[in-house]
Amino acid sequence: MKIDVGGGAYIEPDEGGRDTRFHMRIMTTQRIPNTRVGHYADLCCGHRVMMFGDLTLANGRALCTQCRDAAEGKR
């Protein structure tokens, strides 16, 4: 389920396994100002995602919705 946050951005929970072709390796992270558990993550595909929660649970990988949407012809 996608939650629209405006400006063409949305939040989507990553509830599945982390072994799909769209789960990319996290290269770097940076804290999001004024949040307790928010991080920007730069992925090996060149995209940047926002992550919320404990980064150790991500196990070094994050879902790249931009790559997934491009492959599905949505963008």
C-alpha positions in Angstrom: 0.0 0.0 0.0 1.5 3.3 -1.0 0.8 6.4 1.1 1.1 9.7 -0.9 3.0 12.4 0.9 2.8 15.0 -1.9 5.2 16.3 -4.5 5.3 13.0 -6.3 6.7 11.2 -3.2 5.1 8.3 -1.3 5.8 6.0 1.6 5.6 2.3 1.0 6.2 -0.3 3.7 8.8 -3.0 2.9 7.1 -6.1 4.3 8.5 -8.8 2.1 11.8 -10.7 2.0 14.9 -8.8 1.1 16.0 -11.0 -1.7 14.2 -9.5 -4.7 16.1 -8.0 -7.6 14.9 -4.6 -6.5 16.4 -4.8 -3.0 19.7 -2.9 -3.4 22.7 -2.7 -1.2 22.9 0.3 1.0 26.1 2.3 0.3 25.8 5.2 2.7 23.3 6.6 5.2 22.6 10.0 6.6 20.3 11.0 9.4 17.1 12.9 8.4 17.1 16.1 10.5 14.4 16.4 13.1 13.6 12.7 13.2 14.5 10.1 15.7 14.8 7.1 13.4 14.8 8.5 9.9 17.7 8.0 7.5 18.4 8.7 3.9 20.1 5.7 2.3 22.1 5.9 -1.0 21.8 2.6 -2.8 24.2 0.9 -5.2 21.8 1.6 -8.1 22.3 5.3 -7.6 18.9 6.1 -6.1 18.3 7.5 -2.7 15.5 6.3 -0.4 14.2 7.4 3.0 14.1 4.7 5.7 12.5 4.8 9.1 13.2 2.4 12.0 16.1 0.4 13.1 18.7 0.2 10.3 20.1 -3.1 11.6 16.8 -4.8 10.6 17.4 -3.8 7.0 20.4 -6.1 6.9 22.3 -3.8 4.5 19.6 -3.8 1.8 16.6 -1.6 0.9 13.8 -1.7 -1.6 14.3 0.7 -4.5 10.9 1.6 -5.6 12.2 3.7 -8.5 14.0 0.7 -10.1 10.9 -1.5 -9.5 8.5 1.0 -11.0 10.7 1.6 -14.0 10.9 -2.1 -14.7 7.1 -2.4 -14.4 6.6 0.5 -16.8 5.1 2.9 -14.2 7.7 5.6 -14.8 
